[in-house]
Amino acid sequence: MKLWYPYKQMKDLGQVPVMVAGQGTQMMLEDGRKLTDGISSWWAVIHGYNHPDINNALVDQINSFSHVMLGGLSHPPALALADKLVEISPAGLNHVFYSDSGSVGVEVALKMALQFWKNTGHTGKTKIISLRNGYHGDTFKAMEVGDDSDFSNAFVDVLHRGYFLDTPSGGFDADAPTIQKEAAKLEALLQAHSQEIACFILEPIVQCAGGFRIYSPLYLKAARTLCDQYNVLLVLDEVATGFGRTGKLFAADHANITPDIMIVGKALTAGYMGHAATLATTRIFNGFLGESYDKALMHGPTFMGNPLATTVALKSIEIIERDHYITRIAAINALIRDEFSKIASTAIADKRVVGAIGAIEVKEESMMVGFRDFAMANGAWLRPIGKVMYVMPAYIITDEELIHLIGIMRDWISRIYANG
Ligand SMILES: Cc1ncc(COP(=O)(O)O)c(C=O)c1O
C-alpha cells in the first residue's frame, strides 16, 4: 500500500472506501454507493460538499491568483478575513495570525503565550495548564497539552508535560456548588504555581476528540476570572467548536468571555482546504512590539493567509450569517434531543447533546466494533471515537437525513442489547 493512512494499523487496513464525488450531505463512492455524511468530514464540511457559492468564489480567486506569500506582502482576502474575524469573535480579539491547520494554530497560540511573558520580562512563566481528556492536535507542543491517548502514547517519553486538571464535572448545566468545587481546584493550582504558568488552554464547552465531554459555561467564566487574578493567560481552542457547532458562533459566547488567545480552524474553511487563525487581544499583540527583532513572533507557515483559503473562509462566514445558521443549529439540537430520547438500552453509559453535536457513549469500547461498517451498509458515514458514537452533521442537513443517521445509531444500540 503506497498511501499511508492516519491513525491506522496499516497491517489491518482492509478495504478503504473511495469517494469520487460529493453533493450536499451526500458522498458518492467509486462502487456506486451513496452515503450521508454524519460527521462532516472531521467536523469541517459545515455547508456540505460542492457548495455553489463557495465554488464560485474560489473560481474567481483562482482566476486572479491562487497563492502569494504573506511575508512582506498582503492581499484583499487575507485583509478582509482578518477584519471579519475580529468583527464576529469575542470583543477584544483584535489581531489575527494565520496558519495552515488546527494543530499549527495551537502551536502559534502557545508560542504567543510563552513569548508574551518572555518579551514582557516574566522569564519563569514556561508551563501550561490543560484539561484531562483534552485534544489539541498532533504536533509536539499540541500533544504536550493534550491528555495521554492513542494519539500521543508513542511519544510520552519526549513530551514535556505541564499541569493537568480533570474535565469539569456536572455537564453543561452544572450547578453552582459543582462549579465552585471545580474552580477551587484551578485556584489551588494557580495559588501554588502561577509564577511558572504561562497559560491555561482548553477546548471550551466540549472536548471533542476526547469523547465529546461537555462542561458548563460557568466554568469558563470562573477560569477567566481566576486567570486574570493570577496573571495567567486564557487560551481557548475553538478549532472544533468554532462557527456554530455548540449553538453559539463561538463556544466562548456561552460564557460571554474574551480569552487572551483563541484558535479557529476546521469549519473556518468549510472543509475546502486546511487553514487556521490564532486571534489575540491587543494586550498580547502589544507584548510583541518593540525596538528589537527578537520580540517579533517567530512563525510563518508558507501557506498562511493563502488567498484561496481566506476567500473560502470569507464566503463561508457570509453563508453562516446569510442563511441564519444559528437558528438552524437550534433546530438540529432539538431534533437530536428528541430522537435521542427514543433510544434506551443498558448498553448506554451516557447521552450528550450540545448545539449540533449528539454523542452516545456505550459501556465498552468493544461494543463499537463493526459500527462503521454497519453505518455504511445503511447508507451513512459515521465513525465512532473509542466508546462514543456521534453525529456532527453539516448544518444544511435535512430533518429526514438526521433522523436516518440517528436511527442507525439506535439500531446499532439495539443490536448490542440483543447480543447481550
Ligand atoms: C480542539 C482541536 N484542536 C486542534 C485540532 C487539530 O486540528 P488539525 O487536525 O487541523 O491539525 C483538532 C482536531 O481534531 C481539535 O479538535
The ligand as a MOL file (V3000), in Angstrom:
LIG
                    3D

  0  0  0     0  0            999 V3000
M  V30 BEGIN CTAB
M  V30 COUNTS 16 16 0 0 0
M  V30 BEGIN ATOM
M  V30 1 C -9.8820 21.0530 19.5190 0
M  V30 2 C -8.9190 20.7050 18.4310 0
M  V30 3 N -7.7700 21.4050 18.3300 0
M  V30 4 C -6.8750 21.1490 17.3650 0
M  V30 5 C -7.1020 20.1630 16.4270 0
M  V30 6 C -6.0830 19.8820 15.3660 0
M  V30 7 O -6.5270 20.3690 14.1330 0
M  V30 8 P -5.8690 19.8160 12.7820 0
M  V30 9 O -6.2960 18.4040 12.6490 0
M  V30 10 O -6.4450 20.7200 11.7190 0
M  V30 11 O -4.4030 19.9730 12.9070 0
M  V30 12 C -8.2820 19.4160 16.4880 0
M  V30 13 C -8.5410 18.3420 15.5270 0
M  V30 14 O -9.3910 17.4840 15.6990 0
M  V30 15 C -9.2200 19.6890 17.5120 0
M  V30 16 O -10.3590 19.0000 17.6360 0
M  V30 END ATOM
M  V30 BEGIN BOND
M  V30 1 1 1 2
M  V30 2 1 2 3
M  V30 3 2 2 15
M  V30 4 2 3 4
M  V30 5 1 4 5
M  V30 6 1 5 6
M  V30 7 2 5 12
M  V30 8 1 6 7
M  V30 9 1 7 8
M  V30 10 2 8 9
M  V30 11 1 8 10
M  V30 12 1 8 11
M  V30 13 1 12 13
M  V30 14 1 12 15
M  V30 15 2 13 14
M  V30 16 1 15 16
M  V30 END BOND
M  V30 END CTAB
M  END
